[in-house]
């Protein structure tokens, strides 16, 4: 007979099931105010992407120079880094900040205040007031 103390806790089983079913993010999509995709950048085979505005001397991976609010975006505004745990966004001392709205929550988190935040499919990253969705 199986000893109940030898079984994994349900919380561990649920977390393992969640991790198994979770699809990895594959792209970052620039959205307009209506939620329509304007541009996208692939995440496959990437480990780090700088978000900001490209210049001749300093190109960035996700270039928001053409955004309607480009003047509010720093040249090197934020960075997306991939780890063995997933994608994380961090602010690079930007002037107008980086925020994240998790798909599973109502609150918007300020990256400067809380530090790097894991981002997953459905999450919205606000670069100044520009919206990027993880898909």
Buried (B, 14 or more C-beta within 10 A) or exposed (E): EEEEEEEEEEEEEEEEEEEEEEEEBEBBBBBEEEEEEEBBBEBEEBEEBBBBBBEEEEEBBBBBEEBEEBEBBBBBBBBBBBEEEBBBBBBBEBEBBBBBBBEEEEEEBEBEEEEBBEBBBEBBBBBBBBBBBBB
